[in-house]
């Protein structure tokens, strides 16, 4: 759950209390927005390359799923995460 859902972004909280909330699974507004963007991008991916079922799941779909898994703390190879970040950045024409 996002801290912003409660109208509290941690302003004025001692840092150790804010860290305790994020350690307990609460998200900062920036984290929540990053996850929303990952999900939006994931949902927007084509499930099949070029719309052809025989081509299977789109590589971009798997890359975005890898990033989402990493962002929410699921076990995923750091190498796969870095490769996914770099490939998506290249595709979107931006630097990491």
N, C-alpha and C positions, 0 to 999 in steps of 0.2 A: 504494500500500500504506500502511496506517496505521502510524504509529510504535508504537501500542499493540500491534500484532501481535508486535512484538519485545520487549514489556514495557518500552519506554522512551518516556516522554512528554517527553523533553528535559530532565528535572529534572537540575539540576547541570551542564548543558552550557553552554558560553559561548554567548551569543545569536547570534554570527555562525555558529557551527557548526549551531545549530538552524535558522537561516534557510537555510543551505546545503541541509539535508535537505528542507525544505519547497520550496525552489526546484527541487530535483531530482525533485519529484513526490510526496514523502511527505506524508501527511496527519497533522495533529494529531488527537487523539481527538475534539475538538469538531467539526472539519471532517468527520471520518469519520461521526460521528453525524448531522450535518446532511445529508450526502449520503444516508445510509441513510433518513432521514425523507423526503427528496425522492423517492427511489425507491419507498418504501412508498406514498406518496400517489399517485405516478404509476401504479403498478400497480393501485391501488384505483379509479382513474377508469374510468367507462364509456367504451367506445370509441365508441359511438354515443349521441347525445343521445336521451334517452327510449327507448333500446333500439331505435330505428328506424334501419336502415341508410341510408335515403335522406337522413338528416340529416347523414351524414358523421362525421368525427372530432369528438369533443367539444371545445369551446373550452377547457374546464378542462384536458383532456389536453394540448393544445398549450401552454397557459400553464405547466403543470408541466414539460413537456419543455423549454421555453425556460429555466426556472429551473435545470434540471439541466444543460443545455448551458452556461449561464453559470458554474455552480458548478464544473464540471470543466475550465473554461478554453477551451471551444470558442467560436468567433467567433459572436457573436449581438449584435443591436442593444441598446445600453444602454436605449434608450427602451422596447423590448419587454420587457426585464427588469423595469424599474420599473412598467410597466403590469400585468404579470403579478403582481408582488408585491402591488400595491395591490388588484387584483381578487380575488385569493385571500384576502387579509387581510379584505376586506369580506365575502366569502362566508362566511368562518369566524368573522365577528363579532369580529375583533380589530384592534387598531391596529398599524400598522407599527412 
